[in-house]
Amino acid sequence: MGCFSWKTQDTDKSISSRYSNRSTFTVTMLDNKGNSWVEDNYEGYGEFGGKDYYELLAEMNGIENADRQDGIDLAFDNKPFISPNLVENKIGWDYITNEPESCESQGFFYDDYRR
């Protein structure tokens, strides 16, 4: 399992891994059907509240029996897709239309100057 991290779409904060020296914060992952998964202690592997981001991405785009790899393939295929929202302040999914921006540090922060 690889490490993945993003920036929240409503506050543009990098989602820190619990293994870095930066504090974690509560992140909510939302889908287009009104479901949400809350994560208070992100590990850095794409799972929020017990649900894998990429598996959810595949499910949201109609892939039957979706798994993590299906979502990764879809995300990096350069074709249009809808994606889960990652937010600090839980608001409905449809208010954000773009996918979350990747965190350049992948959630691992060891120096105070890196954001």
N, C-alpha and C positions, 0 to 999 in steps of 0.2 A: 504494500500500500504506500503510495507516494504522499508527500506533504503538499497541501493546497491551502491557500488562503486568499482572501479577497478584502476589499474595502466595503464598508457598509454603504448602501446606496442612499441613505437619507442623511448621514452625518459625515461620510467620506473618511471614516476612521479605519485604519488597518486592524483587522481582526487578529489579535495576538494569540499565539500558542501559549498554553500554560507552561511550556518548557522554556520560554524566553524570560528575560528579566523584566518585562513589561506586564502589568496587571491585565488579566482578562476582564471582559465585561460581557453583559448579557446581549446575545445576538438572537434574533428571531428569523427563522427561515420560513417564507410564505410561498404557497403555491397558488395557482390560478383557480382553485376550487374552494378557497377559504380555509384550508388546513394550515396549521403552523406548528413549528418545532422550535423549542426554546433551548438554547445552549448557554450555560453559565461558566463553563470551564473548557474552552475549545482546545482539543488536542493537536490540531493541525492536519488532520487527515480527511477533511471534507465531510465530517459527520456532525450534524446539528440536532440535538435532542433525540439521538438514536436513529436519525434518517440520513442517508448518504446524499449529498448534494447532486452528484452526477446520476445516481439512480433516479432521483426525483426528476431531474432534467429530462431524462429519457422517457419517463412515465408521462410527463407533461406534454411531450411531443408525440404521444401515441404509440410508442414502441411497446409491443406486448412482451410480457415476461422480461421486462427491462432489468438490466444489471448495471453496475458501475461502469464497466467498459463501454457499454452502449452509449452512456451519457458522455463519457470522455471523447469517444469517437465523434459524436454529434457536435460537441462544443468546439472541436478543432477541425471541423469539416468545411468551414467557410460557407455553409448554407444557412438560410434564415431559421431561427428557432426561438421559442419562448423559454425563459429561464426562471428558476426560483428567485425570489427577492431575499436579500440579506440585509436586515435593518436593525437599528437599535430601538427605534420607537415603532411599536407595532401599529401599522396602518394597513389598509387593504392592499392586496397584491397589485391590482390594476393601476395604482397611481404611479408606478415605475414601469417604464417600457423597455429600458435597456438592461443588459445583463450586468452583473456585478463586475467591477474592475478588479483585476488581479492585484494582489499586494506584492510589490517587487521583492520584499524580504520574506515572502511566504510565511508570515506570522512569527518569524523568529527574530527577536530584537535583543541584542546584547549590549549595544552602545546607546547612550542617551540621545545622541544626535541623529539617529536613524528614525524615520517615521514611516 
